[in-house]
Amino acid sequence: EGEGALAPPPAARPPPARGPRPRPPARPRPRR
């Protein structure tokens, strides 16, 4: 009955932090 039931409140899902994105997890470099 409420619109809030369909989607979580904005407080639950904060917008993506602006600025430099965090470095991706270091993955092992493929051997050549």
N, CA, C and O atoms as a CHARMM CRD file, in Angstrom:
* protein
*
  128
    1    1 GLU  N      0.82800  -1.20200   0.00000 PROA 1      0.00000
    2    1 GLU  CA     0.00000   0.00000   0.00000 PROA 1      0.00000
    3    1 GLU  C      0.86400   1.25400   0.00000 PROA 1      0.00000
    4    1 GLU  O      0.43300   2.31500  -0.45200 PROA 1      0.00000
    5    2 GLY  N      2.08800   1.12500   0.51100 PROA 2      0.00000
    6    2 GLY  CA     2.97200   2.29800   0.56500 PROA 2      0.00000
    7    2 GLY  C      4.08200   2.17900  -0.45600 PROA 2      0.00000
    8    2 GLY  O      4.54700   1.07700  -0.74400 PROA 2      0.00000
    9    3 GLU  N      4.50800   3.29500  -1.00300 PROA 3      0.00000
   10    3 GLU  CA     5.58000   3.24900  -2.00300 PROA 3      0.00000
   11    3 GLU  C      6.89000   2.78600  -1.36300 PROA 3      0.00000
   12    3 GLU  O      7.74300   2.20100  -2.03000 PROA 3      0.00000
   13    4 GLY  N      7.04000   3.05200  -0.07100 PROA 4      0.00000
   14    4 GLY  CA     8.27500   2.67700   0.61900 PROA 4      0.00000
   15    4 GLY  C      8.43600   1.16500   0.69700 PROA 4      0.00000
   16    4 GLY  O      9.54500   0.66200   0.87700 PROA 4      0.00000
   17    5 ALA  N      7.31800   0.43400   0.56000 PROA 5      0.00000
   18    5 ALA  CA     7.40100  -1.02300   0.66100 PROA 5      0.00000
   19    5 ALA  C      8.06100  -1.61100  -0.58300 PROA 5      0.00000
   20    5 ALA  O      8.70400  -2.65900  -0.51800 PROA 5      0.00000
   21    6 LEU  N      7.89700  -0.93100  -1.71200 PROA 6      0.00000
   22    6 LEU  CA     8.46600  -1.46400  -2.95800 PROA 6      0.00000
   23    6 LEU  C      9.98200  -1.31000  -2.96700 PROA 6      0.00000
   24    6 LEU  O     10.70800  -2.24500  -3.30600 PROA 6      0.00000
   25    7 ALA  N     10.45000  -0.13000  -2.59200 PROA 7      0.00000
   26    7 ALA  CA    11.89700   0.11800  -2.60600 PROA 7      0.00000
   27    7 ALA  C     12.35200   0.54800  -1.22200 PROA 7      0.00000
   28    7 ALA  O     11.61400   1.22500  -0.50500 PROA 7      0.00000
   29    8 PRO  N     13.57600   0.15600  -0.83800 PROA 8      0.00000
   30    8 PRO  CA    14.08300   0.54600   0.48500 PROA 8      0.00000
   31    8 PRO  C     14.25100   2.04800   0.56100 PROA 8      0.00000
   32    8 PRO  O     14.49500   2.69100  -0.46000 PROA 8      0.00000
   33    9 PRO  N     14.12800   2.62200   1.74200 PROA 9      0.00000
   34    9 PRO  CA    14.28700   4.07100   1.90400 PROA 9      0.00000
   35    9 PRO  C     15.68000   4.49900   1.47200 PROA 9      0.00000
   36    9 PRO  O     16.61900   3.70700   1.54600 PROA 9      0.00000
   37   10 PRO  N     15.82900   5.74000   1.02100 PROA 10     0.00000
   38   10 PRO  CA    17.13400   6.22700   0.56900 PROA 10     0.00000
   39   10 PRO  C     18.20100   6.08000   1.65200 PROA 10     0.00000
   40   10 PRO  O     19.38600   5.94700   1.34900 PROA 10     0.00000
   41   11 ALA  N     17.77900   6.10400   2.90500 PROA 11     0.00000
   42   11 ALA  CA    18.74800   6.00300   4.00300 PROA 11     0.00000
   43   11 ALA  C     19.38000   4.60600   4.01300 PROA 11     0.00000
   44   11 ALA  O     20.53700   4.44200   4.40000 PROA 11     0.00000
   45   12 ALA  N     18.60700   3.60300   3.58200 PROA 12     0.00000
   46   12 ALA  CA    19.12400   2.23300   3.60500 PROA 12     0.00000
   47   12 ALA  C     20.19800   2.05500   2.53200 PROA 12     0.00000
   48   12 ALA  O     21.18300   1.34600   2.74000 PROA 12     0.00000
   49   13 ARG  N     19.99600   2.71100   1.37300 PROA 13     0.00000
   50   13 ARG  CA    20.98500   2.56800   0.29700 PROA 13     0.00000
   51   13 ARG  C     21.56000   3.93100  -0.04700 PROA 13     0.00000
   52   13 ARG  O     21.04200   4.61200  -0.93200 PROA 13     0.00000
   53   14 PRO  N     22.61700   4.34000   0.63500 PROA 14     0.00000
   54   14 PRO  CA    23.22000   5.64700   0.36700 PROA 14     0.00000
   55   14 PRO  C     23.76000   5.69400  -1.05100 PROA 14     0.00000
   56   14 PRO  O     24.18700   4.66900  -1.58000 PROA 14     0.00000
   57   15 PRO  N     23.74900   6.86500  -1.67700 PROA 15     0.00000
   58   15 PRO  CA    24.26700   6.99200  -3.04100 PROA 15     0.00000
   59   15 PRO  C     25.75400   6.67100  -3.07800 PROA 15     0.00000
   60   15 PRO  O     26.43400   6.81000  -2.06100 PROA 15     0.00000
   61   16 PRO  N     26.27300   6.24600  -4.22500 PROA 16     0.00000
   62   16 PRO  CA    27.69800   5.92200  -4.32100 PROA 16     0.00000
   63   16 PRO  C     28.54800   7.12100  -3.96400 PROA 16     0.00000
   64   16 PRO  O     28.27400   8.23600  -4.40800 PROA 16     0.00000
   65   17 ALA  N     29.56500   6.90100  -3.17300 PROA 17     0.00000
   66   17 ALA  CA    30.42400   8.01400  -2.76100 PROA 17     0.00000
   67   17 ALA  C     31.13100   8.58900  -3.98400 PROA 17     0.00000
   68   17 ALA  O     31.68900   7.85300  -4.79900 PROA 17     0.00000
   69   18 ARG  N     31.09800   9.92000  -4.09900 PROA 18     0.00000
   70   18 ARG  CA    31.77000  10.53300  -5.25300 PROA 18     0.00000
   71   18 ARG  C     33.26100  10.66800  -4.98100 PROA 18     0.00000
   72   18 ARG  O     33.70100  10.68400  -3.83100 PROA 18     0.00000
   73   19 GLY  N     34.02800  10.76400  -6.05800 PROA 19     0.00000
   74   19 GLY  CA    35.47100  10.89800  -5.86500 PROA 19     0.00000
   75   19 GLY  C     36.19100   9.70300  -6.45300 PROA 19     0.00000
   76   19 GLY  O     35.59800   8.92600  -7.20200 PROA 19     0.00000
   77   20 PRO  N     37.45900   9.54700  -6.12300 PROA 20     0.00000
   78   20 PRO  CA    38.24100   8.42800  -6.66500 PROA 20     0.00000
   79   20 PRO  C     37.64500   7.09700  -6.23500 PROA 20     0.00000
   80   20 PRO  O     37.38500   6.87700  -5.05200 PROA 20     0.00000
   81   21 ARG  N     37.43200   6.22000  -7.19300 PROA 21     0.00000
   82   21 ARG  CA    36.85100   4.91700  -6.84100 PROA 21     0.00000
   83   21 ARG  C     37.90300   4.06300  -6.14700 PROA 21     0.00000
   84   21 ARG  O     39.08800   4.15100  -6.46900 PROA 21     0.00000
   85   22 PRO  N     37.47100   3.23400  -5.19200 PROA 22     0.00000
   86   22 PRO  CA    38.42600   2.36200  -4.49000 PROA 22     0.00000
   87   22 PRO  C     39.09300   1.40500  -5.47100 PROA 22     0.00000
   88   22 PRO  O     38.47500   0.97900  -6.44700 PROA 22     0.00000
   89   23 ARG  N     40.34500   1.07200  -5.21200 PROA 23     0.00000
   90   23 ARG  CA    41.05900   0.16700  -6.12700 PROA 23     0.00000
   91   23 ARG  C     40.39400  -1.19800  -6.12300 PROA 23     0.00000
   92   23 ARG  O     39.98400  -1.67900  -5.06700 PROA 23     0.00000
   93   24 PRO  N     40.27800  -1.83000  -7.27800 PROA 24     0.00000
   94   24 PRO  CA    39.69100  -3.17900  -7.32200 PROA 24     0.00000
   95   24 PRO  C     40.59200  -4.15700  -6.59000 PROA 24     0.00000
   96   24 PRO  O     41.78100  -3.88500  -6.42700 PROA 24     0.00000
   97   25 PRO  N     40.06300  -5.28400  -6.14800 PROA 25     0.00000
   98   25 PRO  CA    40.88700  -6.26600  -5.43800 PROA 25     0.00000
   99   25 PRO  C     42.05600  -6.69600  -6.31000 PROA 25     0.00000
  100   25 PRO  O     41.89100  -6.95100  -7.50300 PROA 25     0.00000
  101   26 ALA  N     43.23000  -6.77400  -5.71300 PROA 26     0.00000
  102   26 ALA  CA    44.41600  -7.15600  -6.49000 PROA 26     0.00000
  103   26 ALA  C     44.26300  -8.58900  -6.99100 PROA 26     0.00000
  104   26 ALA  O     44.10700  -9.51900  -6.20000 PROA 26     0.00000
  105   27 ARG  N     44.31000  -8.75600  -8.30800 PROA 27     0.00000
  106   27 ARG  CA    44.19800 -10.12800  -8.81700 PROA 27     0.00000
  107   27 ARG  C     45.56300 -10.60800  -9.29300 PROA 27     0.00000
  108   27 ARG  O     46.38100  -9.80700  -9.74500 PROA 27     0.00000
  109   28 PRO  N     45.80900 -11.89400  -9.19500 PROA 28     0.00000
  110   28 PRO  CA    47.09400 -12.43000  -9.66900 PROA 28     0.00000
  111   28 PRO  C     47.23600 -12.19000 -11.15900 PROA 28     0.00000
  112   28 PRO  O     46.31100 -12.46400 -11.92300 PROA 28     0.00000
  113   29 ARG  N     48.40200 -11.67300 -11.58500 PROA 29     0.00000
  114   29 ARG  CA    48.59000 -11.40900 -13.01800 PROA 29     0.00000
  115   29 ARG  C     48.71800 -12.73100 -13.76800 PROA 29     0.00000
  116   29 ARG  O     49.43600 -13.62800 -13.32600 PROA 29     0.00000
  117   30 PRO  N     48.03300 -12.85400 -14.88600 PROA 30     0.00000
  118   30 PRO  CA    48.13300 -14.11400 -15.66500 PROA 30     0.00000
  119   30 PRO  C     49.54600 -14.31500 -16.18700 PROA 30     0.00000
  120   30 PRO  O     50.16200 -13.38200 -16.70200 PROA 30     0.00000
  121   31 ARG  N     50.05500 -15.52600 -16.05400 PROA 31     0.00000
  122   31 ARG  CA    51.42200 -15.78400 -16.55100 PROA 31     0.00000
  123   31 ARG  C     51.41000 -15.85200 -18.06200 PROA 31     0.00000
  124   31 ARG  O     50.46900 -16.37400 -18.65900 PROA 31     0.00000
  125   32 ARG  N     52.45700 -15.32100 -18.68400 PROA 32     0.00000
  126   32 ARG  CA    52.50600 -15.38500 -20.15200 PROA 32     0.00000
  127   32 ARG  C     53.53900 -16.40700 -20.57100 PROA 32     0.00000
  128   32 ARG  O     53.74600 -16.62200 -21.76500 PROA 32     0.00000
